[in-house]
Amino acid sequence: MNFTEPFLLTLKLSIITTSLLFIIGIPFAYWLAFSKLRLKFIVESVVALPLVLPPTVLGFYLLMAIGGNSFVGRWYEAIFNKTLAFSFQGLVVGSFIYNLPFAIRPFQSAFAGVDKKLLEASWSLGRSKLYTFLFIIFPLSRQGIITGCVLTFAHSVGEFGVILMIGGNIPGITRVASVAIYDEVQALNYGTANVYAAILLAFSFAVLTVVYFINRRFFMRIF
């Protein structure tokens, strides 16, 4: 068994998940921050659902949604000639949905916190909404954006319930580090499980240190 394989797979999944949520989450969070839609709270509730929903429940419904008997599963299999469930691509789908609130909420809070007078001044000068976002909102929101990306990456590394439900434990395909720990404990290989766990513990501590360091520097600049 390749000891580093689960970590490399975990790193790959975390990078892809964070990148997708950055690309898709930024415009979505912008819409949530500035939309006047009265029923917007329903969308926000759906986004925040993974925070309170047990991972196994979310994983079960995702498995039903992308499994071979679902429309999405049959469509994917017809095009790519392989199943979406119990594949790395399936892990990406599950990880993306499970990490939505960890990216969207910090992005949205950062955008909503930008001084509205600055936006109105930009618009009064004839600047477009795109220009205002790129040169005013985005730079002033960088602390929240960085925090969201870091938290998303860290949370992706530690995922277990959703990953196990939709991906199983296939070496080299879906056996990420958290699943590897579970597998080693089940096999009573506590020494190997301890090494895996210690590495993830050290990584989690490092990530939290980075987040708090970023927040501390940001507030020091303000005050």
DRENPA-3360 file (N, C-alpha, C; in nm, 2 decimals, always signed):
BEGIN
1 = MNFTEPFL = +0.08/-0.12/+0.00/+0.00/+0.00/+0.00/+0.09/+0.13/+0.00 ~ +0.05/+0.22/-0.09/+0.13/+0.35/-0.09/+0.08/+0.44/+0.02 ~ +0.17/+0.47/+0.11/+0.14/+0.55/+0.23/+0.10/+0.69/+0.19 ~ +0.16/+0.75/+0.09/+0.14/+0.89/+0.05/+0.02/+0.91/-0.04 ~ -0.03/+0.80/-0.10/-0.14/+0.81/-0.20/-0.27/+0.87/-0.14 ~ -0.31/+0.84/-0.02/-0.43/+0.91/+0.03/-0.41/+1.06/+0.05 ~ -0.29/+1.10/+0.09/-0.27/+1.24/+0.11/-0.26/+1.31/-0.02 ~ -0.20/+1.25/-0.12/-0.20/+1.32/-0.26/-0.34/+1.33/-0.31;
9 = LTLKLSII = -0.42/+1.23/-0.29/-0.56/+1.23/-0.34/-0.64/+1.34/-0.26 ~ -0.62/+1.35/-0.13/-0.68/+1.45/-0.05/-0.64/+1.59/-0.10 ~ -0.51/+1.61/-0.12/-0.46/+1.74/-0.17/-0.53/+1.77/-0.30 ~ -0.54/+1.68/-0.39/-0.60/+1.70/-0.52/-0.74/+1.74/-0.51 ~ -0.82/+1.67/-0.43/-0.96/+1.70/-0.41/-0.98/+1.83/-0.34 ~ -0.89/+1.87/-0.25/-0.91/+2.00/-0.18/-0.88/+2.11/-0.27 ~ -0.78/+2.10/-0.35/-0.74/+2.21/-0.45/-0.85/+2.23/-0.55 ~ -0.90/+2.12/-0.60/-1.01/+2.13/-0.70/-1.14/+2.19/-0.64;
17 = TTSLLFII = -1.17/+2.14/-0.52/-1.29/+2.20/-0.45/-1.28/+2.34/-0.43 ~ -1.16/+2.39/-0.37/-1.14/+2.53/-0.34/-1.14/+2.61/-0.47 ~ -1.08/+2.56/-0.57/-1.08/+2.64/-0.70/-1.22/+2.66/-0.76 ~ -1.30/+2.55/-0.76/-1.43/+2.56/-0.81/-1.52/+2.65/-0.73 ~ -1.51/+2.65/-0.59/-1.59/+2.73/-0.51/-1.54/+2.88/-0.52 ~ -1.42/+2.90/-0.55/-1.37/+3.04/-0.57/-1.43/+3.09/-0.70 ~ -1.42/+3.02/-0.81/-1.47/+3.06/-0.94/-1.62/+3.08/-0.94 ~ -1.69/+2.98/-0.88/-1.84/+2.99/-0.88/-1.89/+3.06/-0.76;
25 = GIPFAYWL = -1.83/+3.05/-0.65/-1.88/+3.11/-0.53/-1.87/+3.26/-0.53 ~ -1.77/+3.32/-0.59/-1.75/+3.47/-0.59/-1.87/+3.54/-0.65 ~ -1.91/+3.51/-0.77/-2.03/+3.57/-0.83/-2.16/+3.54/-0.75 ~ -2.17/+3.42/-0.70/-2.29/+3.38/-0.63/-2.30/+3.45/-0.50 ~ -2.19/+3.47/-0.43/-2.19/+3.54/-0.30/-2.21/+3.69/-0.33 ~ -2.17/+3.74/-0.44/-2.20/+3.88/-0.47/-2.35/+3.90/-0.49 ~ -2.41/+3.81/-0.56/-2.55/+3.82/-0.58/-2.63/+3.81/-0.44 ~ -2.58/+3.72/-0.35/-2.65/+3.71/-0.22/-2.63/+3.84/-0.14;
33 = AFSKLRLK = -2.51/+3.90/-0.16/-2.48/+4.02/-0.08/-2.56/+4.14/-0.12 ~ -2.59/+4.15/-0.25/-2.65/+4.27/-0.30/-2.79/+4.25/-0.36 ~ -2.84/+4.13/-0.37/-2.97/+4.11/-0.43/-3.08/+4.16/-0.34 ~ -3.18/+4.21/-0.40/-3.30/+4.27/-0.33/-3.42/+4.17/-0.33 ~ -3.39/+4.05/-0.37/-3.50/+3.95/-0.38/-3.55/+3.92/-0.24 ~ -3.68/+3.92/-0.22/-3.74/+3.90/-0.09/-3.72/+3.76/-0.04 ~ -3.72/+3.66/-0.13/-3.71/+3.52/-0.09/-3.56/+3.48/-0.09 ~ -3.47/+3.57/-0.08/-3.33/+3.53/-0.08/-3.29/+3.45/+0.04;
41 = FIVESVVA = -3.36/+3.47/+0.15/-3.33/+3.39/+0.27/-3.35/+3.24/+0.25 ~ -3.43/+3.20/+0.16/-3.45/+3.06/+0.13/-3.32/+3.00/+0.06 ~ -3.26/+3.08/-0.03/-3.14/+3.04/-0.09/-3.03/+3.03/+0.01 ~ -3.02/+3.13/+0.10/-2.92/+3.13/+0.20/-2.94/+3.01/+0.30 ~ -3.06/+2.97/+0.32/-3.08/+2.86/+0.41/-3.03/+2.73/+0.34 ~ -3.06/+2.72/+0.21/-3.01/+2.60/+0.14/-2.86/+2.59/+0.14 ~ -2.79/+2.71/+0.12/-2.65/+2.71/+0.12/-2.59/+2.67/+0.25 ~ -2.66/+2.72/+0.36/-2.61/+2.69/+0.50/-2.65/+2.55/+0.55;
49 = LPLVLPPT = -2.73/+2.48/+0.47/-2.78/+2.35/+0.52/-2.67/+2.25/+0.56 ~ -2.56/+2.24/+0.48/-2.45/+2.14/+0.52/-2.39/+2.17/+0.66 ~ -2.41/+2.29/+0.71/-2.36/+2.32/+0.84/-2.43/+2.24/+0.95 ~ -2.56/+2.22/+0.93/-2.64/+2.15/+1.04/-2.68/+2.01/+1.00 ~ -2.67/+1.98/+0.87/-2.72/+1.84/+0.83/-2.61/+1.74/+0.86 ~ -2.64/+1.63/+0.92/-2.54/+1.52/+0.94/-2.48/+1.48/+0.80 ~ -2.34/+1.47/+0.80/-2.28/+1.43/+0.68/-2.33/+1.31/+0.61 ~ -2.37/+1.21/+0.69/-2.42/+1.08/+0.64/-2.55/+1.11/+0.56;
57 = VLGFYLLM = -2.64/+1.20/+0.62/-2.76/+1.23/+0.56/-2.74/+1.30/+0.42 ~ -2.65/+1.40/+0.42/-2.62/+1.47/+0.30/-2.56/+1.37/+0.20 ~ -2.47/+1.29/+0.25/-2.40/+1.19/+0.16/-2.50/+1.09/+0.10 ~ -2.60/+1.05/+0.18/-2.70/+0.96/+0.13/-2.78/+1.02/+0.01 ~ -2.83/+1.14/+0.03/-2.91/+1.21/-0.07/-2.83/+1.24/-0.19 ~ -2.70/+1.27/-0.17/-2.61/+1.29/-0.29/-2.59/+1.16/-0.37 ~ -2.58/+1.05/-0.29/-2.56/+0.92/-0.36/-2.69/+0.89/-0.44 ~ -2.80/+0.92/-0.38/-2.93/+0.90/-0.46/-2.93/+0.99/-0.58;
65 = AIGGNSFV = -2.88/+1.11/-0.57/-2.89/+1.21/-0.68/-2.79/+1.18/-0.79 ~ -2.68/+1.11/-0.76/-2.58/+1.09/-0.87/-2.56/+0.94/-0.89 ~ -2.63/+0.86/-0.82/-2.62/+0.71/-0.84/-2.67/+0.67/-0.98 ~ -2.64/+0.54/-1.01/-2.67/+0.48/-1.14/-2.82/+0.49/-1.18 ~ -2.91/+0.49/-1.08/-3.05/+0.50/-1.11/-3.11/+0.64/-1.12 ~ -3.03/+0.74/-1.10/-3.07/+0.88/-1.11/-3.05/+0.93/-1.25 ~ -3.12/+1.04/-1.28/-3.11/+1.10/-1.42/-2.97/+1.15/-1.44 ~ -2.91/+1.21/-1.33/-2.77/+1.26/-1.35/-2.67/+1.15/-1.36;
73 = GRWYEAIF = -2.69/+1.04/-1.28/-2.60/+0.93/-1.29/-2.61/+0.86/-1.43 ~ -2.73/+0.84/-1.48/-2.74/+0.78/-1.61/-2.69/+0.87/-1.72 ~ -2.71/+1.00/-1.71/-2.66/+1.09/-1.81/-2.51/+1.09/-1.81 ~ -2.45/+1.09/-1.69/-2.30/+1.09/-1.68/-2.24/+0.96/-1.74 ~ -2.30/+0.85/-1.71/-2.25/+0.72/-1.75/-2.27/+0.71/-1.90 ~ -2.37/+0.76/-1.96/-2.39/+0.76/-2.11/-2.29/+0.84/-2.18 ~ -2.24/+0.95/-2.12/-2.14/+1.03/-2.19/-2.00/+0.99/-2.16 ~ -1.97/+0.95/-2.04/-1.83/+0.92/-2.00/-1.80/+0.77/-1.99;
81 = NKTLAFSF = -1.91/+0.69/-2.00/-1.90/+0.54/-2.00/-1.84/+0.50/-1.86 ~ -1.88/+0.57/-1.75/-1.84/+0.53/-1.62/-1.93/+0.59/-1.52 ~ -1.95/+0.53/-1.40/-2.04/+0.59/-1.31/-1.98/+0.71/-1.24 ~ -2.07/+0.80/-1.19/-2.03/+0.92/-1.12/-2.01/+0.89/-0.97 ~ -2.10/+0.80/-0.92/-2.09/+0.76/-0.78/-1.97/+0.67/-0.77 ~ -1.90/+0.67/-0.66/-1.78/+0.59/-0.63/-1.67/+0.61/-0.74 ~ -1.66/+0.74/-0.77/-1.55/+0.79/-0.86/-1.49/+0.92/-0.80 ~ -1.38/+0.96/-0.85/-1.32/+1.08/-0.80/-1.40/+1.20/-0.83;
89 = QGLVVGSF = -1.46/+1.20/-0.95/-1.55/+1.31/-1.00/-1.67/+1.32/-0.90 ~ -1.72/+1.20/-0.86/-1.83/+1.21/-0.76/-1.79/+1.27/-0.63 ~ -1.66/+1.24/-0.59/-1.61/+1.31/-0.47/-1.61/+1.46/-0.48 ~ -1.57/+1.51/-0.60/-1.56/+1.65/-0.62/-1.70/+1.71/-0.61 ~ -1.80/+1.64/-0.67/-1.94/+1.69/-0.66/-1.98/+1.70/-0.51 ~ -1.96/+1.60/-0.43/-2.00/+1.59/-0.29/-1.92/+1.70/-0.21 ~ -1.79/+1.71/-0.24/-1.71/+1.80/-0.16/-1.75/+1.95/-0.19 ~ -1.78/+1.97/-0.32/-1.83/+2.11/-0.36/-1.95/+2.15/-0.28;
97 = IYNLPFAI = -2.05/+2.06/-0.28/-2.18/+2.09/-0.21/-2.16/+2.10/-0.06 ~ -2.08/+2.01/+0.00/-2.06/+2.01/+0.14/-1.99/+2.13/+0.19 ~ -1.90/+2.19/+0.10/-1.82/+2.30/+0.14/-1.88/+2.44/+0.10 ~ -2.00/+2.44/+0.04/-2.06/+2.56/+0.00/-2.06/+2.67/+0.11 ~ -2.11/+2.64/+0.23/-2.12/+2.75/+0.33/-1.99/+2.80/+0.38 ~ -1.89/+2.71/+0.37/-1.75/+2.75/+0.42/-1.69/+2.85/+0.33 ~ -1.73/+2.86/+0.20/-1.68/+2.96/+0.11/-1.78/+3.07/+0.09 ~ -1.91/+3.04/+0.07/-2.00/+3.14/+0.04/-2.02/+3.24/+0.15;
105 = RPFQSAFA = -2.04/+3.19/+0.27/-2.07/+3.28/+0.38/-1.96/+3.38/+0.41 ~ -1.83/+3.34/+0.41/-1.72/+3.45/+0.43/-1.72/+3.54/+0.31 ~ -1.74/+3.49/+0.19/-1.74/+3.58/+0.07/-1.85/+3.68/+0.08 ~ -1.97/+3.63/+0.11/-2.09/+3.72/+0.12/-2.07/+3.82/+0.23 ~ -2.03/+3.78/+0.35/-2.01/+3.88/+0.46/-1.91/+3.99/+0.42 ~ -1.80/+3.95/+0.35/-1.70/+4.04/+0.31/-1.75/+4.14/+0.21 ~ -1.83/+4.10/+0.12/-1.89/+4.19/+0.01/-1.99/+4.28/+0.08 ~ -2.07/+4.23/+0.17/-2.18/+4.31/+0.23/-2.11/+4.41/+0.33;
113 = GVDKKLLE = -1.99/+4.39/+0.37/-1.93/+4.48/+0.47/-1.86/+4.60/+0.40 ~ -1.85/+4.60/+0.27/-1.79/+4.71/+0.20/-1.87/+4.84/+0.22 ~ -1.81/+4.95/+0.25/-1.88/+5.07/+0.27/-1.96/+5.11/+0.15 ~ -2.09/+5.12/+0.16/-2.18/+5.15/+0.05/-2.15/+5.29/-0.01 ~ -2.10/+5.38/+0.06/-2.07/+5.51/+0.01/-1.96/+5.50/-0.10 ~ -1.87/+5.41/-0.09/-1.77/+5.39/-0.19/-1.83/+5.34/-0.32 ~ -1.92/+5.25/-0.30/-1.99/+5.19/-0.42/-2.07/+5.30/-0.49 ~ -2.14/+5.38/-0.41/-2.22/+5.49/-0.47/-2.14/+5.59/-0.54;
121 = ASWSLGRS = -2.02/+5.62/-0.48/-1.93/+5.72/-0.54/-1.88/+5.66/-0.68 ~ -1.85/+5.54/-0.68/-1.80/+5.47/-0.81/-1.91/+5.48/-0.91 ~ -2.03/+5.44/-0.88/-2.14/+5.45/-0.97/-2.17/+5.59/-1.02 ~ -2.16/+5.68/-0.93/-2.19/+5.82/-0.96/-2.09/+5.88/-1.06 ~ -1.97/+5.82/-1.06/-1.86/+5.86/-1.16/-1.88/+5.79/-1.29 ~ -1.98/+5.71/-1.31/-2.01/+5.64/-1.43/-1.94/+5.50/-1.45 ~ -1.89/+5.45/-1.34/-1.82/+5.32/-1.34/-1.92/+5.21/-1.35 ~ -1.89/+5.11/-1.42/-1.99/+4.99/-1.43/-1.98/+4.91/-1.30;
129 = KLYTFLFI = -2.08/+4.82/-1.28/-2.08/+4.74/-1.17/-1.96/+4.64/-1.17 ~ -1.92/+4.60/-1.29/-1.81/+4.51/-1.30/-1.68/+4.58/-1.26 ~ -1.66/+4.70/-1.30/-1.54/+4.78/-1.26/-1.54/+4.80/-1.11 ~ -1.66/+4.84/-1.06/-1.67/+4.86/-0.91/-1.64/+4.74/-0.84 ~ -1.68/+4.62/-0.89/-1.65/+4.50/-0.82/-1.50/+4.47/-0.82 ~ -1.44/+4.48/-0.94/-1.30/+4.44/-0.96/-1.20/+4.53/-0.89 ~ -1.23/+4.66/-0.88/-1.14/+4.75/-0.83/-1.17/+4.81/-0.69 ~ -1.29/+4.78/-0.64/-1.33/+4.84/-0.51/-1.37/+4.72/-0.42;
137 = IFPLSRQG = -1.48/+4.65/-0.46/-1.53/+4.55/-0.37/-1.43/+4.43/-0.35 ~ -1.38/+4.38/-0.46/-1.29/+4.26/-0.44/-1.17/+4.30/-0.36 ~ -1.09/+4.41/-0.39/-0.97/+4.43/-0.30/-1.01/+4.46/-0.16 ~ -1.12/+4.52/-0.13/-1.16/+4.55/+0.01/-1.21/+4.42/+0.08 ~ -1.24/+4.32/+0.00/-1.30/+4.20/+0.06/-1.20/+4.09/+0.07 ~ -1.07/+4.12/+0.04/-0.97/+4.01/+0.03/-0.95/+3.93/+0.15 ~ -0.97/+3.99/+0.27/-0.96/+3.92/+0.39/-1.06/+3.81/+0.40 ~ -1.19/+3.84/+0.37/-1.29/+3.74/+0.37/-1.28/+3.64/+0.27;
145 = IITGCVLT = -1.23/+3.68/+0.15/-1.21/+3.58/+0.04/-1.10/+3.48/+0.08 ~ -0.99/+3.53/+0.13/-0.88/+3.44/+0.17/-0.93/+3.35/+0.28 ~ -1.00/+3.40/+0.38/-1.05/+3.32/+0.49/-1.14/+3.21/+0.44 ~ -1.23/+3.24/+0.34/-1.32/+3.14/+0.29/-1.25/+3.04/+0.21 ~ -1.15/+3.07/+0.14/-1.07/+2.98/+0.06/-0.99/+2.88/+0.15 ~ -0.93/+2.94/+0.26/-0.85/+2.86/+0.35/-0.94/+2.76/+0.43 ~ -1.05/+2.81/+0.47/-1.15/+2.72/+0.55/-1.20/+2.61/+0.46 ~ -1.23/+2.65/+0.33/-1.28/+2.55/+0.24/-1.17/+2.44/+0.21;
153 = FAHSVGEF = -1.05/+2.48/+0.19/-0.94/+2.39/+0.17/-0.92/+2.30/+0.29 ~ -0.92/+2.36/+0.41/-0.90/+2.28/+0.53/-1.02/+2.18/+0.56 ~ -1.14/+2.23/+0.53/-1.26/+2.14/+0.55/-1.26/+2.03/+0.45 ~ -1.21/+2.05/+0.33/-1.21/+1.95/+0.23/-1.11/+1.84/+0.27 ~ -1.00/+1.88/+0.34/-0.90/+1.78/+0.38/-0.96/+1.69/+0.49 ~ -1.05/+1.74/+0.57/-1.10/+1.66/+0.68/-1.23/+1.59/+0.66 ~ -1.28/+1.60/+0.54/-1.41/+1.54/+0.51/-1.41/+1.39/+0.53 ~ -1.52/+1.33/+0.58/-1.53/+1.19/+0.60/-1.66/+1.13/+0.56;
161 = GVILMIGG = -1.77/+1.17/+0.63/-1.90/+1.11/+0.61/-1.95/+1.12/+0.47 ~ -1.95/+1.24/+0.41/-2.00/+1.25/+0.28/-1.91/+1.17/+0.18 ~ -1.78/+1.18/+0.20/-1.69/+1.12/+0.11/-1.71/+0.96/+0.11 ~ -1.72/+0.91/+0.23/-1.74/+0.76/+0.24/-1.87/+0.72/+0.18 ~ -1.98/+0.80/+0.20/-2.11/+0.76/+0.14/-2.11/+0.76/-0.01 ~ -2.05/+0.86/-0.07/-2.06/+0.86/-0.22/-1.94/+0.81/-0.29 ~ -1.83/+0.79/-0.22/-1.71/+0.74/-0.28/-1.66/+0.61/-0.24 ~ -1.70/+0.56/-0.12/-1.66/+0.44/-0.07/-1.51/+0.44/-0.03;
169 = NIPGITRV = -1.44/+0.33/-0.04/-1.30/+0.32/+0.00/-1.22/+0.25/-0.11 ~ -1.20/+0.32/-0.22/-1.13/+0.26/-0.34/-0.99/+0.31/-0.34 ~ -0.89/+0.23/-0.32/-0.75/+0.28/-0.32/-0.71/+0.35/-0.45 ~ -0.66/+0.47/-0.44/-0.61/+0.54/-0.56/-0.72/+0.62/-0.63 ~ -0.85/+0.60/-0.59/-0.96/+0.67/-0.65/-1.04/+0.75/-0.55 ~ -1.08/+0.69/-0.45/-1.17/+0.76/-0.35/-1.11/+0.75/-0.20 ~ -1.00/+0.68/-0.18/-0.95/+0.66/-0.05/-0.87/+0.77/-0.01 ~ -0.93/+0.88/+0.04/-0.86/+1.00/+0.09/-0.81/+0.97/+0.23;
177 = ASVAIYDE = -0.74/+1.07/+0.29/-0.67/+1.05/+0.42/-0.76/+1.02/+0.53 ~ -0.88/+1.09/+0.54/-0.97/+1.06/+0.65/-1.03/+0.92/+0.64 ~ -1.06/+0.87/+0.52/-1.11/+0.74/+0.50/-1.00/+0.64/+0.53 ~ -0.87/+0.67/+0.50/-0.76/+0.58/+0.53/-0.74/+0.56/+0.68 ~ -0.77/+0.67/+0.76/-0.76/+0.65/+0.90/-0.87/+0.55/+0.95 ~ -0.99/+0.57/+0.90/-1.10/+0.48/+0.94/-1.06/+0.34/+0.90 ~ -1.01/+0.32/+0.78/-0.97/+0.19/+0.73/-0.87/+0.12/+0.82 ~ -0.77/+0.20/+0.86/-0.66/+0.15/+0.94/-0.71/+0.11/+1.08;
185 = VQALNYGT = -0.80/+0.19/+1.14/-0.85/+0.16/+1.27/-0.94/+0.03/+1.26 ~ -1.01/+0.02/+1.15/-1.09/-0.10/+1.14/-1.01/-0.23/+1.13 ~ -0.89/-0.21/+1.07/-0.79/-0.32/+1.06/-0.70/-0.34/+1.18 ~ -0.73/-0.25/+1.28/-0.65/-0.25/+1.41/-0.51/-0.21/+1.39 ~ -0.48/-0.14/+1.28/-0.34/-0.09/+1.26/-0.34/+0.05/+1.32 ~ -0.33/+0.06/+1.45/-0.34/+0.19/+1.52/-0.21/+0.27/+1.50 ~ -0.10/+0.21/+1.48/+0.02/+0.29/+1.45/+0.01/+0.37/+1.32 ~ -0.03/+0.30/+1.22/-0.05/+0.37/+1.09/-0.16/+0.48/+1.10;
193 = ANVYAAIL = -0.27/+0.44/+1.17/-0.38/+0.54/+1.18/-0.33/+0.66/+1.26 ~ -0.24/+0.64/+1.36/-0.19/+0.75/+1.44/-0.11/+0.84/+1.36 ~ -0.03/+0.79/+1.26/+0.05/+0.87/+1.18/-0.03/+0.96/+1.09 ~ -0.13/+0.89/+1.02/-0.23/+0.97/+0.94/-0.29/+1.08/+1.02 ~ -0.34/+1.05/+1.14/-0.42/+1.14/+1.22/-0.33/+1.26/+1.27 ~ -0.20/+1.22/+1.30/-0.11/+1.33/+1.35/-0.08/+1.43/+1.24 ~ -0.07/+1.38/+1.11/-0.04/+1.47/+1.00/-0.16/+1.56/+0.98 ~ -0.28/+1.50/+0.98/-0.40/+1.59/+0.96/-0.42/+1.69/+1.08;
201 = LAFSFAVL = -0.38/+1.64/+1.20/-0.39/+1.73/+1.31/-0.30/+1.85/+1.30 ~ -0.17/+1.82/+1.26/-0.07/+1.93/+1.24/-0.12/+2.02/+1.13 ~ -0.17/+1.97/+1.02/-0.22/+2.05/+0.91/-0.33/+2.14/+0.95 ~ -0.43/+2.09/+1.03/-0.54/+2.16/+1.07/-0.50/+2.28/+1.16 ~ -0.41/+2.25/+1.25/-0.35/+2.36/+1.34/-0.29/+2.47/+1.26 ~ -0.21/+2.43/+1.16/-0.14/+2.53/+1.07/-0.24/+2.61/+1.00 ~ -0.35/+2.55/+0.95/-0.45/+2.63/+0.88/-0.52/+2.73/+0.97 ~ -0.56/+2.68/+1.09/-0.62/+2.78/+1.18/-0.53/+2.89/+1.22;
209 = TVVYFINR = -0.40/+2.86/+1.23/-0.31/+2.96/+1.26/-0.30/+3.07/+1.15 ~ -0.30/+3.02/+1.03/-0.30/+3.11/+0.91/-0.43/+3.20/+0.92 ~ -0.54/+3.14/+0.94/-0.67/+3.22/+0.94/-0.67/+3.33/+1.05 ~ -0.63/+3.29/+1.17/-0.63/+3.39/+1.28/-0.52/+3.49/+1.26 ~ -0.41/+3.46/+1.19/-0.30/+3.55/+1.16/-0.35/+3.66/+1.06 ~ -0.43/+3.61/+0.96/-0.48/+3.70/+0.86/-0.58/+3.79/+0.92 ~ -0.67/+3.74/+1.01/-0.77/+3.82/+1.07/-0.71/+3.93/+1.17 ~ -0.60/+3.88/+1.24/-0.54/+3.97/+1.33/-0.47/+4.09/+1.25;
217 = RFFMRIF = -0.40/+4.06/+1.14/-0.34/+4.17/+1.07/-0.45/+4.26/+1.01 ~ -0.56/+4.20/+0.97/-0.66/+4.29/+0.91/-0.72/+4.39/+1.01 ~ -0.75/+4.34/+1.13/-0.81/+4.43/+1.23/-0.70/+4.53/+1.28 ~ -0.58/+4.49/+1.28/-0.47/+4.58/+1.33/-0.46/+4.70/+1.23 ~ -0.48/+4.67/+1.10/-0.48/+4.78/+1.00/-0.59/+4.87/+1.02 ~ -0.71/+4.82/+1.06/-0.83/+4.90/+1.08/-0.81/+5.00/+1.20 ~ -0.76/+4.94/+1.31/-0.75/+5.02/+1.43/-0.61/+5.07/+1.46;
% end
